[in-house]
Amino acid sequence: LFAATPLHAEEAKMPRVISLSGHGEVRSAPDMAFVTTGVLSQGNTAAEALAANTQAMNALFAALKQAGIDEKDVQTSSFMVQPRYDYTNNQAPKLVGYDVSNNVTVTMRKIADLGPLLDKLVQSGSNQISGISFDVSKPDAALDEARKLATADATRRAKVYAEALGVTLGPVLSVSEGTNYQPPVPMLRGKAMMADAAAPVPVAAGEQSLSVDVNITWEIR
């Protein structure tokens, strides 16, 4: 009985609280893009396919350099050598050759140059473009604005609940947040880029969504 008394005393001292979440979202025009591009080559032997792929990739790298892309903005993302089989006529698989695929991810720091670059890549021999995504290189200002909006949203909700419950908001006891980027779905696929391009590819960068979710706990009186 005596041991339980301090516990009840501590429980009596625990503050009553209300905890609400808020959401803030800001849309900003992206200023950089990422393009994954490369070459798929075929040959009767693995060595033949590799030689053809190496020659094509060297042409692709030359096109990137000619377009002013810095070496640090080009990174190999995948490389694959695999056999190719013929499965027709319900016969046992027959080895007919080899495929070699080499892809790089290119960071574009000038979106205005993206369309002409896609055209140049296809003309240089690229027959694989798996997608394009966009990003904001300096998101801090937009995220700070989203934080303000999220805090205002949570505070507004807390005041509504406090009024409905007949209580008043006291000091803030805790704040936690989470940020979220929502890049657009990649817009282009390999098959769409395999035909010869007659003019620079039209590209729409749209807007990037930067959002913050915040959870705030207040003491109530």
C-alpha positions as CSV (number, residue, x, y, z in Angstrom):
1,L,0.0,0.0,0.0
2,F,2.8,2.4,1.0
3,A,4.8,1.5,-2.2
4,A,1.8,2.3,-4.4
5,T,1.4,5.8,-3.0
6,P,4.3,7.5,-4.8
7,L,3.2,5.9,-8.1
8,H,-0.2,7.5,-7.8
9,A,1.3,10.8,-6.9
10,E,3.5,10.7,-10.1
11,E,0.5,9.8,-12.2
12,A,-1.4,12.8,-10.8
13,K,1.5,15.1,-11.8
14,M,1.5,13.9,-15.5
15,P,0.2,16.7,-17.7
16,R,-2.8,16.3,-19.9
17,V,-1.8,16.6,-23.5
18,I,-3.2,16.9,-27.0
19,S,-1.2,15.7,-30.0
20,L,-2.0,16.7,-33.6
21,S,-0.3,16.3,-37.0
22,G,-0.1,18.9,-39.7
23,H,0.8,18.7,-43.4
24,G,2.6,21.3,-45.5
25,E,3.3,21.1,-49.2
26,V,5.2,23.4,-51.6
27,R,5.5,22.9,-55.3
28,S,8.8,24.1,-56.9
29,A,10.1,24.0,-60.5
30,P,12.9,21.4,-60.8
31,D,16.3,22.6,-62.0
32,M,18.0,19.2,-62.6
33,A,17.2,15.9,-64.2
34,F,18.5,12.4,-64.3
35,V,18.5,10.3,-67.4
36,T,19.4,6.6,-67.6
37,T,20.6,5.7,-71.1
38,G,22.8,3.1,-72.7
39,V,23.2,0.5,-75.5
40,L,22.0,-3.1,-76.0
41,S,24.2,-5.0,-78.5
42,Q,23.8,-8.5,-79.9
43,G,26.4,-10.9,-81.3
44,N,26.9,-14.6,-82.2
45,T,29.4,-14.8,-79.3
46,A,29.8,-12.9,-76.0
47,A,33.1,-11.4,-77.3
48,E,31.4,-10.2,-80.5
49,A,28.5,-8.6,-78.6
50,L,30.9,-7.0,-76.1
51,A,33.0,-5.5,-78.8
52,A,30.0,-4.0,-80.5
53,N,28.7,-2.7,-77.2
54,T,32.0,-1.2,-76.3
55,Q,32.3,0.7,-79.6
56,A,28.7,2.0,-79.2
57,M,29.2,3.1,-75.6
58,N,32.4,5.0,-76.6
59,A,30.3,6.9,-79.2
60,L,27.7,7.6,-76.5
61,F,30.4,8.9,-74.1
62,A,31.8,11.1,-76.8
63,A,28.3,12.5,-77.4
64,L,27.9,13.3,-73.7
65,K,31.3,15.0,-73.6
66,Q,30.4,17.0,-76.8
67,A,27.1,18.1,-75.1
68,G,29.2,19.5,-72.2
69,I,28.3,16.9,-69.6
70,D,31.0,16.7,-66.9
71,E,32.5,13.3,-66.2
72,K,31.4,13.4,-62.6
73,D,27.8,13.6,-63.8
74,V,28.0,10.2,-65.7
75,Q,27.9,7.0,-63.6
76,T,27.5,3.4,-64.8
77,S,24.3,2.1,-63.4
78,S,24.1,-1.4,-64.9
79,F,26.2,-3.8,-67.1
80,M,24.9,-7.2,-68.2
81,V,26.1,-10.1,-70.5
82,Q,23.6,-12.9,-71.1
83,P,23.0,-15.7,-73.6
84,R,20.0,-15.4,-76.0
85,Y,18.0,-18.6,-76.7
86,D,15.4,-19.5,-79.3
87,Y,12.3,-21.1,-77.8
88,T,10.2,-21.5,-80.9
89,N,8.4,-24.7,-82.1
90,N,8.3,-26.2,-78.7
91,Q,11.8,-27.4,-79.0
92,A,14.5,-27.4,-76.4
93,P,16.1,-24.0,-76.0
94,K,18.8,-23.3,-78.6
95,L,21.6,-20.9,-78.0
96,V,21.6,-18.3,-80.8
97,G,23.8,-15.6,-79.5
98,Y,24.6,-13.2,-76.7
99,D,23.3,-9.8,-75.5
100,V,25.4,-7.1,-73.8
101,S,23.7,-4.2,-72.1
102,N,25.5,-1.2,-70.6
103,N,23.7,1.7,-69.0
104,V,24.8,5.0,-67.4
105,T,22.9,7.5,-65.3
106,V,23.4,11.1,-66.5
107,T,22.9,14.1,-64.2
108,M,21.6,17.1,-66.2
109,R,22.1,20.4,-64.4
110,K,20.5,22.5,-67.2
111,I,17.0,21.2,-68.0
112,A,16.8,23.4,-71.0
113,D,19.5,21.2,-72.6
114,L,17.6,18.0,-71.9
115,G,15.6,17.7,-75.2
116,P,18.6,18.3,-77.4
117,L,20.7,15.9,-75.4
118,L,18.1,13.1,-75.8
119,D,18.2,13.7,-79.5
120,K,22.0,13.5,-79.5
121,L,22.0,10.3,-77.5
122,V,19.7,8.5,-79.9
123,Q,21.7,9.7,-82.9
124,S,24.9,8.5,-81.3
125,G,23.5,5.0,-81.0
126,S,21.7,4.8,-77.7
127,N,18.8,2.3,-78.0
128,Q,17.9,2.2,-74.3
129,I,16.5,5.1,-72.3
130,S,14.8,3.7,-69.2
131,G,13.4,7.0,-67.8
132,I,13.7,10.6,-66.8
133,S,13.3,12.0,-63.3
134,F,13.6,15.5,-61.9
135,D,14.8,17.1,-58.7
136,V,15.4,20.4,-57.0
137,S,19.0,21.0,-56.3
138,K,18.5,23.4,-53.3
139,P,15.2,22.4,-51.6
140,D,15.9,24.0,-48.2
141,A,13.9,27.2,-48.8
142,A,10.9,25.3,-50.1
143,L,11.1,22.8,-47.2
144,D,11.3,25.6,-44.7
145,E,8.1,27.1,-46.1
146,A,6.5,23.6,-46.0
147,R,7.5,23.4,-42.3
148,K,5.7,26.6,-41.6
149,L,2.6,25.5,-43.4
150,A,2.6,22.1,-41.5
151,T,3.0,23.8,-38.2
152,A,0.2,26.2,-38.9
153,D,-2.0,23.3,-40.0
154,A,-1.3,21.3,-36.8
155,T,-1.9,24.4,-34.6
156,R,-5.2,25.2,-36.4
157,R,-6.4,21.6,-35.8
158,A,-5.3,21.7,-32.1
159,K,-7.2,24.9,-31.5
160,V,-10.4,23.4,-33.0
161,Y,-10.1,20.4,-30.8
162,A,-9.3,22.4,-27.7
163,E,-12.3,24.6,-28.2
164,A,-14.6,21.6,-28.8
165,L,-13.3,20.0,-25.6
166,G,-13.5,23.2,-23.5
167,V,-9.7,23.3,-22.8
168,T,-6.9,25.7,-23.7
169,L,-3.6,25.0,-25.3
170,G,-0.6,25.2,-23.0
171,P,3.1,25.1,-23.9
172,V,4.4,22.8,-26.7
173,L,5.9,19.6,-25.2
174,S,7.3,18.0,-28.3
175,V,7.7,18.4,-32.1
176,S,8.7,15.8,-34.7
177,E,8.7,15.9,-38.5
178,G,9.1,13.9,-41.6
179,T,9.9,15.2,-45.1
180,N,8.8,13.8,-48.4
181,Y,9.9,14.2,-52.0
182,Q,7.5,13.2,-54.8
183,P,9.4,13.0,-58.1
184,P,7.3,12.7,-61.3
185,V,7.0,9.2,-62.8
186,P,9.7,8.6,-65.5
187,M,8.3,10.0,-68.7
188,L,10.2,8.2,-71.4
189,R,10.9,4.5,-72.1
190,G,13.5,2.8,-74.3
191,K,11.2,1.8,-77.2
192,A,10.0,5.4,-77.5
193,M,13.5,6.5,-78.1
194,M,14.8,3.9,-80.5
195,A,13.4,5.6,-83.7
196,D,15.6,8.2,-85.4
197,A,14.8,11.6,-84.0
198,A,14.2,14.4,-86.5
199,A,14.0,17.2,-83.9
200,P,14.9,17.9,-80.3
201,V,12.7,15.8,-78.0
202,P,10.0,17.9,-76.3
203,V,10.4,17.7,-72.5
204,A,8.0,18.9,-69.8
205,A,9.6,19.3,-66.4
206,G,6.5,20.2,-64.5
207,E,6.8,20.9,-60.8
208,Q,8.3,19.0,-57.9
209,S,6.3,18.4,-54.7
210,L,8.2,19.0,-51.5
211,S,6.2,18.2,-48.3
212,V,6.6,18.1,-44.6
213,D,4.5,16.3,-42.0
214,V,4.8,17.5,-38.4
215,N,3.5,16.1,-35.2
216,I,3.1,18.5,-32.2
217,T,2.1,17.8,-28.6
218,W,0.7,20.5,-26.4
219,E,-0.1,20.5,-22.7
220,I,-3.8,21.4,-22.2
221,R,-5.3,23.2,-19.2
